Amino acid sequence: MTLLVVGSLAFDSVETPFGKRDKVLGGSANFFSVSASLLTKVNLVGVVGEDFPEEQLTYLKSRNVDVAGVDRVAGKTFHWSGKYNFDLNEAHTLDTQLNVFADFKPVLPAGFRKPDHLFLANIDPELQYAVLDQVERPKLVALDTMNYWISGKREALLKVLKRVDLLFVNDAEARQLSGEHNVVKAGAAIRKMGPRTVIIKRGEYGALMLEQGHAFYAPAYPLEDVFDPTGAGDTFAGGVMGSLDRWGGFNPATARQAMVVGGVMASFVVEDFSFDRIRKISLDDVQARYGELRRFTDFKDLPTQE
Amino acid sequence: MTLLVVGSLAFDSVETPFGKRDKVLGGSANFFSVSASLLTKVNLVGVVGEDFPEEQLTYLKSRNVDVAGVDRVAGKTFHWSGKYNFDLNEAHTLDTQLNVFADFKPVLPAGFRKPDHLFLANIDPELQYAVLDQVERPKLVALDTMNYWISGKREALLKVLKRVDLLFVNDAEARQLSGEHNVVKAGAAIRKMGPRTVIIKRGEYGALMLEQGHAFYAPAYPLEDVFDPTGAGDTFAGGVMGSLDRWGGFNPATARQAMVVGGVMASFVVEDFSFDRIRKISLDDVQARYGELRRFTDFKDLPTQE
């Protein structure tokens, strides 16, 4: 099967309680691709400036990512600067320089127009909509968004959500989008906007999948050291979508496995800055943590009542 | 087996985003007893004033709670007033009137001095220590505490912790007690203080059990309506300790089951104020939510690598 992602490649400047890195590689589609490519072939669409290192594109190619959809244009690459306090669940944006990303109009190469699985990473919902107009209906369309679009481009977001099967949001985004504080109610309200499945990402508390009459909780891997949460959400989504593409598409069983794989992927990326940790990971490492998570959450039926 | 609890019986005045109740029944040992007594026989030690309703003691007796250790003395009953905002995980204390609780010196009836399981609810650590001096070594000693004692009576708390097997704390208390932000590290640091097992309560995010070389995550039941979190922690502990006492004591399998039962009990108590919901619950209701939680968290092994 084939998996298509459209989103950003970027530089990040990040400060956490454990250290600081200036202008390291990041971007939603970049994190997504590195994660998903451990599991399946990925077609990547994005834009970079003249300053983006060719080595990263070479690296992506070496991981089975087709970068034919990555445009290199005059100007500088998108650059995000942010900070995390001890509450690593919340990023504080210090600066956003859109640069070449300001004029990004995704155009899909001819060979990218029949994906089985599509991930619309966190970009302007009008661009996400424009991508949908360029593909034959995939088996599954997933979308990520953020507070900036929920408040600033709500109408455009609601329009594209009607064409989405699976929405990735965090607790705060789910509340903002739905107007419901309780996440179960928020999930139900969001499903009425289009997506039949809502995945609510909760950082160190794991992730919830909410569907009509069905819910699943995926545990977070209990880490002793979280260095940098940047990219965790996109890496999680990459694990989810990569798993679905690898193991036969979305159904109740594969969706659960995919969520847990997503959590495992995210647990690796946060253990160091940028791609420093996750680029060293093999599928065996993923399987090992997956097994640990099974033991971490397993419990038996209660004894029958005496 | 026998389960002993020492702690408070109280009046609570509670305000949540969903309503307000003045002077309803509460108190750590009260919530604990109502919860645990669904599972096993409970011996209760506490103190009440002249204003405490005899009907509650009669009700507890009807649930197989032995209230021989509840002293009724001249004066008013302990009265806590608090408020919750939309973040129901955090209580804001508005007022605490200790009243008869200020002079509470627990004295165990002769028949209470050989418990199999002992729960030292959240009271002054010097009183918790004094209780331990009145019992033959139980199979398991569990203790609950709070920020007030961690900062105000740290030495006394550290002294009693040396005699404790199982500590119940929430995230913030674990961090405050250990000086470690990360909960896995916090758990390890706390184990060095005495308890071989630390249970970290995380409200709507479930609970973590941390031991040397072993960790378990118990999911929270995904509720649509949380009315009042007051007593959730003690009700959780009542489910845990009641289960251990009922089903053969602490071992790796029963501890996991007990944690999930605790979470189920807590999910009921928060659905209404005071004991309004949990007093209507049968063991069948507990089994039903337990089964739902198994389905909510179950996932299969990954396919073997192609």
Chai-1 contact restraints between the chains, C-beta under 6 A:
chainA,res_idxA,chainB,res_idxB,connection_type,confidence,min_distance_angstrom,max_distance_angstrom,comment,restraint_id
A,F86,B,H181,contact,1.0,0.0,6.0,A-B,restraint_1
A,H181,B,F86,contact,1.0,0.0,6.0,A-B,restraint_2
A,N182,B,E224,contact,1.0,0.0,6.0,A-B,restraint_3
A,V184,B,P222,contact,1.0,0.0,6.0,A-B,restraint_4
A,V184,B,E224,contact,1.0,0.0,6.0,A-B,restraint_5
A,K185,B,E224,contact,1.0,0.0,6.0,A-B,restraint_6
A,Y205,B,Y205,contact,1.0,0.0,6.0,A-B,restraint_7
A,A215,B,P222,contact,1.0,0.0,6.0,A-B,restraint_8
A,A215,B,F296,contact,1.0,0.0,6.0,A-B,restraint_9
A,Y217,B,P219,contact,1.0,0.0,6.0,A-B,restraint_10
A,Y217,B,F296,contact,1.0,0.0,6.0,A-B,restraint_11
A,Y217,B,T297,contact,1.0,0.0,6.0,A-B,restraint_12
A,P219,B,Y217,contact,1.0,0.0,6.0,A-B,restraint_13
A,P222,B,V184,contact,1.0,0.0,6.0,A-B,restraint_14
A,P222,B,A215,contact,1.0,0.0,6.0,A-B,restraint_15
A,E224,B,N182,contact,1.0,0.0,6.0,A-B,restraint_16
A,E224,B,V184,contact,1.0,0.0,6.0,A-B,restraint_17
A,E224,B,K185,contact,1.0,0.0,6.0,A-B,restraint_18
A,W247,B,P303,contact,1.0,0.0,6.0,A-B,restraint_19
A,R256,B,F299,contact,1.0,0.0,6.0,A-B,restraint_20
A,Q257,B,F299,contact,1.0,0.0,6.0,A-B,restraint_21
A,Q257,B,L302,contact,1.0,0.0,6.0,A-B,restraint_22
A,V260,B,F299,contact,1.0,0.0,6.0,A-B,restraint_23
A,Y290,B,L302,contact,1.0,0.0,6.0,A-B,restraint_24
A,F296,B,A215,contact,1.0,0.0,6.0,A-B,restraint_25
A,F296,B,Y217,contact,1.0,0.0,6.0,A-B,restraint_26
A,T297,B,Y217,contact,1.0,0.0,6.0,A-B,restraint_27
A,T297,B,T297,contact,1.0,0.0,6.0,A-B,restraint_28
A,F299,B,R256,contact,1.0,0.0,6.0,A-B,restraint_29
A,F299,B,Q257,contact,1.0,0.0,6.0,A-B,restraint_30
A,F299,B,V260,contact,1.0,0.0,6.0,A-B,restraint_31
A,L302,B,Q257,contact,1.0,0.0,6.0,A-B,restraint_32
A,L302,B,Y290,contact,1.0,0.0,6.0,A-B,restraint_33
A,P303,B,W247,contact,1.0,0.0,6.0,A-B,restraint_34
